[in-house]
Amino acid sequence: MPTFVLASASPARLATLRGAGLDPVVVVSGVDESQLGELPPAELALRLAELKCGAVAGRDEVPADALVLGCDSVLDLDGAALGKPADADEAVRRWQAMRGRSGVLRTGHCLHDRATGHQVAATASTVVHFADVSDEEIAAYVATGEPLHVAGAFTVDGLGGAFVTSIDGDHHNVVGVSLPLLRGMVRELGHRWTELWAR
């Protein structure tokens, strides 16, 4: 069974993978996410995932048999890539722009097999429909601090879940990792998804 390494500090990604039976070793990439500049949202998410995966896959402390997963998520709103808001004021403005509307959560995935050197990468996209929340609700939500730590300034698995009316596509992708997509990538690299389940 290869060692599964998650190149991400996201507690939501880790919890999602653990819930799916995996027991990832977390190695944070330390990649500067601002280095890529202006790119279309889907491409930006994919490039950041590739950078994070590459930064970790090349480290000496990562086992030689490791499967290394890098992920990055952005919210595509009117073609603009929205990551984590810089501060509370930006989070408020984001929610004022998002409320009553829909965006597309795009998560780039890059999976590297250290044993073979092979790598696959893909982006998953899920449409998210936001509730028409009030200014008071936005202020209260931003005051909790939760929106400041997540792409698009919202969660579906936390306090923000009540402000998402529906989604079209993979729910797990909105949390930060698409399990069906990842299973396909694992198979593409010649492994069985079930062999990654923690015994």
N, C-alpha and C positions, 0 to 999 in steps of 0.2 A: 504494500500500500504506500503510494507516494505521500510525502509530507505536504499538506496543503497550507500555503502561506498567503495571508491577506496583506497586501501592501496598502493599507488604509487605516487611518485612526478612527474611522466611523464606528461608534458603538452600535448603530442601527444595522450596518452591514454585518458586523460580527454576530449580532443577535439573530439576524435572518439566516445566516449560514449555519449557526448552531441549531436553530430550530429545524433546519432541513437535514440535520444529522451529521454535519461536518464539525470538526474541531480545529479551526484554523490557528496557526501560529501567526501572531500579528507582528509585522515589521513595518514601521511607518517610513514612508519614502522620503519625506522632507523636501519634496519637489516644490519649487517656487511656481505657484499656479499663475502668476502674472506674466510669465515669460513669453507666452504665446501670442498675446495681443488679440487683435480683432479677427475672429474666425466665425463662420456660421456655427450655430449651437451644436448640431450633431457632430461636426468635425472637431470642434473644440473639446467636447466631452471625450471623444475617441482619442485625440492626441494626448490629452492629459492622462487618460488611463494608460496609454502606451508609455508615457514618460515615467509614471509612478511604478509600473510593472518593471520597466527596464532598470530603474534606479535600485530596486530591491533584488531583482534576479541576479545582478552582477556582484552582489556582496558575498564576501567569504563566509560569513556566518550562516548563510542560507544553505540548507542541505543539498547535496548534489542530485538527489532524486525529487526535488521539490517541484510542485506545480504552484506557480506564483500568479496571483490574481491582482491586477490593478484596476480600479474603478474610479470614475468621476462622473458627477451628475450636474446638469444645469437645467434651468427652466427656460424653455423657448417661449417667449411672449412677444408676439408680433415680429419674430425673426431676430430678437435680441437675446443673447445668452445671459441669464441671470444666475449668478452663483450665490455665495453667502453675502448678505448685505454688510456694508462696511460699518454701519452703526444703526442705532435705533431709529433715527430720523429717516434713513434710507429704507429701513424695513417698513415703516409706516407708509411712505410713498409707494413702495412696492404693492402693499396690500390695497391701497386706494386705487391703484391701477389694475389690480388683478380681480377685485371683487365683482361678482356677477358675471365673470368672463371665464374663458378656458385657456389653458396653456398646455404645452407638451413637455413632459419631463423626459429628458434625454440622458441616458446613462451609458457612457462608454465602458466597455469591458475589454481587457487584454489579459490573456492567459498564456504563460510561458512555461514550457516543460524543460527544466534544467538538464534532465538526463539526455534529451535528444537535441536541445537547442531550438526546437520548433515552437512556433508562437501563432496564436490566432487572436483576432480582434474583431469586435462588432459593437454596434450601438443599438440599444433597445429604446423604444419610444412609447410613452403612455400618455394619453390625453387626460388632463385633470380639469374638472369643472369646479369652480369656486363659488361658494355661497355669497350672496349680496350682504356682506357683514357691515355692521354700523361702525362709525368712527370710534364709538365707545368700546366696541368689541376689539377693534384693531389696536387701540391704545392699551387695553388690558392684556391682549395677547403679546404684543411687543414687550410690555413691561415684565413678562415672565422670563424674557431672555431667550426662549426657545428658538424664535425665528432667526436669531443672529448666528446660529451655529449650523444652519442647514441650507443647501442649495434651494433657491426660490423662496426662501423665508417662510417655509411651511413644512409640516409633517403630516402624514396620514396615520402614523402609529403613536402619536402623542397628543398634546393639547390642540394642535391644529386640525386633528381629524374631524372635529365637529364643523369645521369651516370648508370642508370638501364635500360637495353634494354627490359626486359620482366620479368614476374613472372609466376610461375605455382602454382596456389592455391589461398588462400584467401589474397587479397590485404591488408585488415585491420590487419591481423596478422603481416604483416611486419611493420606496424605503431606501433603495440604493444599490440593489443587485437583482438582476432578473434571473431567477432560478432556472426557468426553462431554457433561456439562452445559454446560461452557464453549463447546463447539462449537455447541450449540443456541442459546446466548445470542448468540454472534457472528452466526449466521444470522438470528436474530430482529431484530437491529439492521441487517440488510441487507447484511452482508459475507459473504465466502466464507472459510471456515476455512483453505483452502489458500493464500489470498493472504497469510496471516500468516506462512507458512513463510519463514524467513530464506533469502535467495537466496545 
